[in-house]
């Protein structure tokens, strides 16, 4: 009696090759920077509120699992933003924003893959998108408050709320709710024991 070979499964514990992580980081960098070139053409909306296409790294993070792949996507997106900052004119608050980008994208992945447990869940996508944007916007508004002499608490709070709404809902959750069903075959759900 011959047994049918069982295809190997990839669990969350299977390590990613370094080359794949570097490639994922590069794809995130180029895709996010390309999206920023389009959305930043519109300029700022009010005080330090802008449009950033968070759905691009969010979609990549939804397609991979939590851990080093999530960190690679977040780091790539942060570097993409940083490269454009250099061309626009580097400011003192940019390193704080860099940390906010990486942490915001990691928090998005953590919530989506660990808490929501289903990366294709509409509710999980929306909550994760808003949470990730809030973390990034907090760092952005904190840096704005620290380094912008004219900024007060009210302007920093408006920046926090405005960027959470623009990055988390307008260019975060809404596009995700459209694109994730189209990419459902590539979205990995956590394997059950």
C-alpha positions as CSV (number, residue, x, y, z in Angstrom):
1,X,0.0,0.0,0.0
2,X,1.5,3.3,-1.0
3,X,0.8,6.5,0.9
4,X,0.0,9.8,-0.8
5,X,2.7,12.4,0.0
6,X,1.4,15.2,2.0
7,X,2.5,18.6,0.8
8,X,4.6,20.6,3.4
9,X,2.7,23.3,5.2
10,X,4.2,26.6,6.1
11,X,3.5,27.6,9.7
12,X,4.1,30.9,11.4
13,X,7.2,29.4,12.9
14,X,8.8,28.7,9.5
15,X,11.7,31.2,9.1
16,X,11.7,33.4,6.1
17,X,15.0,33.5,4.0
18,X,16.9,36.7,4.4
19,X,16.7,37.3,0.6
20,X,12.9,37.2,0.8
21,X,12.9,39.7,3.7
22,X,15.1,42.1,1.8
23,X,12.9,41.7,-1.3
24,X,9.8,42.4,0.8
25,X,11.4,45.5,2.3
26,X,12.4,46.7,-1.1
27,X,8.9,46.2,-2.6
28,X,7.4,48.0,0.4
29,X,9.9,50.9,0.0
30,X,9.2,51.4,-3.7
31,X,5.4,50.8,-3.5
32,X,4.9,53.2,-0.6
33,X,7.2,55.9,-2.0
34,X,5.4,55.6,-5.3
35,X,2.1,56.0,-3.6
36,X,3.4,59.0,-1.6
37,X,4.5,60.7,-4.8
38,X,0.8,60.6,-5.9
39,X,-0.9,61.5,-2.6
40,X,1.5,64.2,-1.4
41,X,0.9,66.1,-4.6
42,X,-2.4,67.2,-2.9
43,X,-0.3,68.8,-0.1
44,X,-1.3,69.1,3.6
45,X,-4.9,69.4,4.7
46,X,-4.8,71.9,7.6
47,X,-2.1,71.8,10.2
48,X,0.3,68.9,9.7
49,X,-2.5,66.6,8.3
50,X,-1.6,64.9,5.0
51,X,-2.7,62.0,2.8
52,X,-0.5,58.9,3.0
53,X,-1.4,55.6,1.3
54,X,-1.2,53.4,4.3
55,X,-3.2,50.7,2.5
56,X,-0.2,49.8,0.4
57,X,2.0,48.5,3.3
58,X,-1.1,47.3,5.1
59,X,-2.0,45.1,2.1
60,X,1.5,43.7,2.0
61,X,1.3,43.0,5.8
62,X,-2.0,41.3,5.4
63,X,-0.5,39.0,2.8
64,X,2.4,37.9,5.0
65,X,2.5,36.7,8.6
66,X,3.4,38.6,11.8
67,X,7.0,38.8,12.7
68,X,10.0,39.6,10.6
69,X,8.0,39.9,7.4
70,X,5.8,42.6,9.1
71,X,8.9,44.4,10.3
72,X,10.5,44.2,6.9
73,X,7.4,45.9,5.3
74,X,7.2,48.5,8.0
75,X,10.9,49.3,7.8
76,X,10.7,49.5,4.0
77,X,7.8,51.9,4.1
78,X,9.6,54.1,6.7
79,X,12.7,54.2,4.5
80,X,10.5,55.1,1.5
81,X,9.1,58.0,3.5
82,X,12.5,59.0,4.7
83,X,14.0,59.0,1.2
84,X,11.3,61.4,0.1
85,X,11.8,63.5,3.2
86,X,15.5,64.0,2.2
87,X,14.4,65.3,-1.2
88,X,11.7,67.6,0.3
89,X,14.0,69.0,2.9
90,X,14.9,67.0,6.0
91,X,13.5,68.2,9.3
92,X,14.3,67.6,12.9
93,X,11.0,65.6,13.5
94,X,11.7,63.1,10.7
95,X,13.6,60.5,12.9
96,X,10.6,60.5,15.3
97,X,8.2,60.0,12.4
98,X,10.4,57.1,11.2
99,X,10.0,55.3,14.4
100,X,6.3,56.0,14.3
101,X,6.0,54.5,10.8
102,X,7.8,51.3,11.8
103,X,5.8,50.9,15.0
104,X,2.5,51.8,13.4
105,X,2.9,49.1,10.7
106,X,4.1,46.5,13.2
107,X,1.1,47.2,15.5
108,X,-1.2,46.9,12.4
109,X,0.3,43.4,11.7
110,X,0.2,42.4,15.3
111,X,-3.5,43.2,15.6
112,X,-4.4,41.8,12.3
113,X,-2.5,38.5,12.6
114,X,-2.5,37.9,16.4
115,X,-5.6,39.6,17.8
116,X,-8.1,39.5,14.9
117,X,-6.7,36.1,14.0
118,X,-8.1,36.4,10.4
119,X,-6.3,38.8,8.1
120,X,-9.3,38.9,5.8
121,X,-11.9,39.9,8.4
122,X,-13.5,43.3,7.6
123,X,-13.7,44.3,11.2
124,X,-10.1,43.2,11.9
125,X,-8.8,45.1,8.9
126,X,-10.6,48.3,9.9
127,X,-9.6,48.2,13.6
128,X,-6.0,47.3,12.7
129,X,-5.8,50.1,10.1
130,X,-7.0,52.7,12.6
131,X,-4.8,51.4,15.4
132,X,-1.7,51.4,13.2
133,X,-2.5,54.9,11.9
134,X,-3.1,56.2,15.4
135,X,0.3,54.9,16.6
136,X,2.1,56.6,13.6
137,X,0.0,59.8,14.0
138,X,0.9,59.9,17.7
139,X,4.6,60.0,17.0
140,X,4.0,62.5,14.2
141,X,1.9,64.9,16.4
142,X,4.3,64.5,19.3
143,X,7.3,65.5,17.0
144,X,5.2,68.3,15.6
145,X,4.5,69.6,19.1
146,X,8.2,69.3,20.1
147,X,9.9,70.8,17.0
148,X,7.4,73.2,15.6
149,X,7.7,76.5,17.7
150,X,4.2,77.7,16.8
151,X,2.5,74.3,17.5
152,X,0.5,74.0,20.7
153,X,-1.4,71.2,22.3
154,X,-4.5,72.0,20.2
155,X,-2.6,71.8,16.9
156,X,-0.9,68.6,17.9
157,X,-4.3,67.1,18.9
158,X,-5.7,68.1,15.5
159,X,-2.8,66.5,13.8
160,X,-3.3,63.3,15.7
161,X,-7.0,63.1,15.0
162,X,-6.7,64.2,11.4
163,X,-3.8,61.9,10.5
164,X,-5.5,59.0,12.2
165,X,-8.6,59.6,10.1
166,X,-6.7,60.2,6.8
167,X,-4.2,57.4,7.1
168,X,-6.3,54.9,9.1
169,X,-9.7,55.3,7.4
170,X,-9.6,57.3,4.2
171,X,-6.3,55.8,2.8
172,X,-6.2,52.8,5.2
173,X,-9.4,50.8,6.0
174,X,-11.5,51.9,3.0
175,X,-9.1,50.8,0.3
176,X,-8.2,47.7,2.3
177,X,-11.9,46.6,2.4
178,X,-11.9,46.9,-1.4
179,X,-8.5,45.3,-2.2
180,X,-8.3,42.5,0.4
181,X,-11.3,40.5,-1.1
182,X,-9.6,40.8,-4.5
183,X,-6.4,39.4,-3.0
184,X,-8.0,36.8,-0.7
185,X,-6.1,33.9,-2.3
186,X,-2.8,35.5,-1.2
187,X,-3.9,36.4,2.3
188,X,-2.5,33.9,4.8
189,X,-4.8,32.9,7.7
190,X,-3.1,31.6,10.8
191,X,-2.8,27.8,10.8
192,X,-4.8,26.0,13.5
193,X,-3.1,23.2,15.4
